[in-house]
Amino acid sequence: MSTRLPDAQVAVLETASATDALTIDELADATGRKPETVTGAVFDLRDAGLVAIEEQEESTASLTDEGETYREAALPEVRLYEAARDAGAADDPAPMGQVIGASGLEGPEVDIALSNYARKGYGDIGGGEITAAADADPESDAEAAALDAVAAGDAESVDGDTLDQLESRGLVAISERTVRSVTLTDDGVTLLMEGVEAAQTVDRLTPELLTSGEWRDVEFTEYNVEADADEASGGKVHILRQTADRVKDTLVGMGFEEMEGPHADADFWINDCLFMPQDHPARTHWDRFALDVPPIHDLPEDLVDRVEDAHRNGVGDDGDGYHSPWSEEFARAVALRGHTTSLSMRYLSGEAVGDLEPPQRYFSVEKVYRNDTLDPTHLLEFFQIEGWVMAEDLSVRDLMGTFEEFYRQFGITDVQFKPHYNPYTEPSFELFGRHPETGELIEIGNSGMFRPEVLEPLGIDCDVMAWGLALERLLMLMYGFEDIRDVHGTLCDLELLRETEVLY
Ligand SMILES: N[C@@H](Cc1ccccc1)C(=O)O
C-alpha cells in the first residue's frame, strides 16, 4: 500500500539519497522547486523520521560599495604613497598638504589614507611632512590583493588577519548562513520501496477555492516557521529618532510638557537672556553658525531692556554687571541655535505660551548646531534633551534625583556629577555616564540652577533647575556605540542601524 504525502515531500524523497548528502540548493535545483519550499518539505520529512539533516555554518565574504570603489581606484593609502613618491618623498620628506592635494584624495578618504599609511609601512607622517619608504611596493599590498580575491569569489585564499582587517575597515562584509544537507534514513528508504504518491495539497486559500467549495476537500500544507526565507530590509524609523520618541514618552511620563520653537533664532534668546556676555568666546564666529538674514525685530521690548540692564548692572542690591559692551543690534542678529536653552527662555519669559505660574515642567528633544570639529563624539549638529522645572524651593538634590530617575528608565544607574561653570547657572554640574564597552566615563549633559541674573529679567521669583543632555550620548550608553559617525552621517553603519532594536 503506498503512502500519500504532499507533492514537495515526495519530490524530495525521490531525489534524496541514503549515501550522498544533498544540500537544500541542490535539492531545489533537481526538483525544480524554490529553496524555501524544499526546506519546508525537508523539515516535515525529518519530523516523520524519513530524512536526516546535517547543518553547517558557512560564511561568505563580499565587497562593500566602499571596497568595490577602492578595488577599482586603488586603496587611499596606496594613492597617498604614489603621490608621496612622485613628490620625491622617498629621498626627502615632502609637505603633507602638497602631497594630499596631488593625490586627489578627498574628504574621509584623507583620514583613511593617513590612518593606514604608517601601519602598512608606506612611510612616516609627522610635523606636517610625509616620507615614502623606498622599499615599499604597492603592487604587493596584501589588502589590495585580498580585495581582488574577494571580488573573484575566492575569499578562502585570503589569510584570516587580512580578511579581519578588511572587515574592520568596512571594505568586506562577511555573512554567515546555515547550509543544510539531507540524506534518506532507513525508514525513508523503506517507505520509498513500499511506494509513495503525491497528495494534492494547496498552500493558500484562494477566492476560487472558496466560491467553488473545493476548499472542503483539499489538503492544506502546514506552515513551517523554521524555513529559511529571503531577508527583506524595508524602511524603518532611525534609531536616533526612535530613542528621541522614547525620551519624549519618558519625560511626559514624568509630568513634563513639550516645548517647540525656531531652529534659527535671535541671539537674544540663544545667549543674551542667558546672561552670556556679548564678548563670550562661544558667541564669536568660531562656534556659531551665523545666518546672513535680516535681524529679528519683534522682541519683547521690556524684556530686552531688563536683560540689557542685567548685563550692564547685574541684579539685586550688591549685583554687578559685566562692564563689557552690550548692543541691541548684536542681540537681534540671527544664528542657528547652539543649544535649545533658547526655547527654555522663550517659555520662561512668557513669550511662548503666556506667563507660567509654578510649579511647571517643560522639555524638548530637538536639534542644535555647533561649529565643532568632527570626531567620534562630535558632529556639527546633535539632539539636545532640554528640560527645566520651575518651583518654590528647589535644591541640587531635586536636580540629581531627576536625572537618576530619568536615566534609570534607560537602564543607566551609574550617573556621576562634576561641578561645572555656566554663565547662566549657579551651581552647575556636568553629568557623566559609563560607556558599556570601553568603561570610560563620558560626558552626557550639563545642568544647573538658573542664576538671579537670568530669572529676574524674566520676571520669575521662584527657583528653576535646568539641563541640556545629549541624545546621541544617551544612545552610546544604551547600545555601546563608540563612534557617533556609525549612527548618522555619510559614514554610518547601515547594518547596525537595521539590526539595532529600540525596546521599551
Ligand atoms: N545649554 C547648556 C545646557 C544647560 C541648559 C540649562 C541649564 C544648564 C545647562 C548646554 O548646551 O550645554
The ligand as an ORCA input file, in Angstrom:
! r2SCAN-3c Opt
* xyz 0 1
  N      22.799     74.969     27.480
  C      23.650     74.017     28.151
  C      22.856     73.012     28.929
  C      22.173     73.650     30.085
  C      20.857     74.053     29.978
  C      20.223     74.646     31.047
  C      20.934     74.825     32.230
  C      22.240     74.414     32.349
  C      22.868     73.855     31.268
  C      24.492     73.287     27.097
  O      24.198     73.372     25.942
  O      25.454     72.630     27.438
*
